[in-house]
């Protein structure tokens, strides 16, 4: 019999946990989930909704206060890493799920910074996990709403009942308009890049960054 797992979801904003891995949470309700959102603790709209979402998931969680201004000024890596360490109630998990260092759409620095920070914290042994999953979505450089990357390590269409509950959380609890970005984005498929050790994750990151930089240079 599989033991219940102790999992953490580390995201930039309240709603990211639902958009990008809400199905995974809903399909594993016997696991313990802790959700850390690094931004918006003082948001009078989003903060109370985040707490309601956690209650809906029967999950624990906390919010932080990283700058999330519209100008998207880059943050120092140490600031993001320290914020993560301050928010996590413990440092050892069976599974950590977080952003890709390349984001889920074009583009949001906080998503990218959080993904990078988690990989480096794992590599520096400041957090530990049996597995790290990074969200695997892309938007064709704004050509369409974010969608699951089919060739990711894991990509699966959600059961209809699970997707409908995920959509309900986005539209009814978070209150996003059905005609808006979040509701239209809510993926029917969830996808992840999966890693069993920090060395492999860091090597993957280096290879992807080199490839991205090469493509950008050649444009």
N, C-alpha and C positions, 0 to 999 in steps of 0.2 A: 504494500500500500504506500503510495507516494505521500511523503510528509508535506504539510503546509509550508509554503515558502515565505520568507521575509524579503519583500521587494521594495525598492525605492524608485520613484519617478521624479526626475530632476528637470524642471522646465523653466523657461524664462517668464512665462505669463500664465495666470489663471485662464484656462480654456485649452492651453496646449496639451495638457494631460488627457483631455477628452478627444480633441481633434485627432491626435496622432497615435494614441494608444488606449483610448477609452474602451474599445472592444476587448482588448487583452485584459484589462481590469475587470470588465463585466463577465468575462468567461472564466475567471479564476477568483471567484468571490471567497473561496476558502483560504486563499493566501492572505497574508497581512500586507497591506499597501500603505506606504508613506509617500505623500506627494509634497515636494518642495518647489514652490514658485518663487523665483528670485526677485520678482518685481511686483509692484502694485499694492503693497500692504496698506497704504493710505488712500487707495482708490475707494471712494464712498459707494460706488456702484459695484465694481468687480469683486472687492474683498468679501462682502457678505454673501455674494453669490457663490464664490469659491467654497466658503464654509458649507453652504447648502449642498453643493456638488459632492464634497467629501462625505457628508452625511449620507447622501444617496448611494455612494459607493461603499459605505461603511468602512471608510479609510481614515487614517490620520494624516495630518499635514500642517504646513506652516507657510507663511509668506515672508518675503524679504523686501528690501527697499532699495534695490539697485536702481540707478538712474534709468528711466525709460522715456526720456524726452523725445519729441518728434525729430530732433536733429540727429539722433543716433550717433552721438560722439563715442568713439571707441573707448572702451574701458581697459585699464591695465589688467593683464592676466591674473596677477596676484589678487586684485580686488575681487574678481569673479570667483577665484578659487577660495578665498577667505570667506566670502559670502556663503558658498556652498557648505563649507565645513561648519560654519556657525549655525546653519539651519538644520543640518542632519542630526538627529538625536543619537545616532550611533554611526560607526564607520564600517561595519561589516554587514554584507547583504548576500542573499542568494542570487538576486538579479537586480541590476540597475538599468533603467531605461531612460534615455535622454535624447537631446537633439543631435542631429548630424552636425559636425563642424562646417558643413557646406549648406546648412539650412534646409528648410522644406519648401521654400519659395524664394524668389528673387526680390529682394533679399532682406534679411533682418539680422543686424549685427548681434543682437542679444542672443538669438538662437545659436548662431555660430560660435559665439564666445562661450556659451554654456557647454556646448558639445566639446570644444577644445579643452576647457577647464576640467571636465570630468575625466577625459582620457589622461591628461597630465597628472591629475591627483591620483588616479589609479596606478599610473606608472611610477610615481614617487612614493607609492605605498602609504599614502595618507588616507585613502579609502580602499576597501577591498570588496570584491564581489566574485561569485563563481562564474558569472556571465555578465557581459555588457551588451545591451542592444541599443543601437542608434536608429532613430527614425529614418526611413528611406523613402523620401518623397521628392518630387520635382515638378516644376511648372513650365518646362520648356522655355525658360527665360521670359516668363510672363505671357506665354502664348496661350495658356489655359490654366484652370484652377489646379492646385497641387493634386497630384495623383501618385499612387504607390508605384515604386520602381519594381517592375516585374522581375528583373534579374537580381534583385537583392537576395540575401541569404535566406530570408523568410518573406513570403508574400502570400496572403490568404484572404479570400473574400469572406466577410463576416456573415454569419447566419442572419437572416432578415430580422428576426426578433432582436438580436443584439444591436444591429445597425439602427433600428428604429428607436431603441432606448438611447443610444448614443446621440442620435439626432434630436430626440426629445430633450436631453440634457442641454444641448447647444441652444435650442430654440426656446425652450420653456423655462429652464432654470437660469441659464446665462442670459436668456432673453434676446438673442440675436435675431434680427429680421430674417424671414425665410428667403427674402430676395437679396440678402447681403452675402458678403464674402465667406463668412464662417459657415453659414448654413449650406451654401452651394459647394463649399470645399469639403465638408464632413465626409471623409473617405469611406467608401463601401469596402475597400480593401485596405488592410494594414500591412506594412512592410518594414523590415528591420535589417540592418547590418548587424551580425552577431559575432561576438568575440569571447573566447574562453580565457585569454590572458592579455595582460597589458602590452607586452612586447609586440604581439600581433596587431593590436589596435593601433599602436603608435607607428608601426611600419606601414599599415594601411593608410594612415593619415598622411605620412610623408609621401607615399606614392601618389595619392590623390592630389595633394597640394602641388607636387611637381608637375603633374599632368595639367591641373587647372592653370597654373602659372604659364605653362608652355602654350596652352590654347589661347590664353589672354594675350601673351606676347605676340602670337602669330596673327591676331585679328587685324 
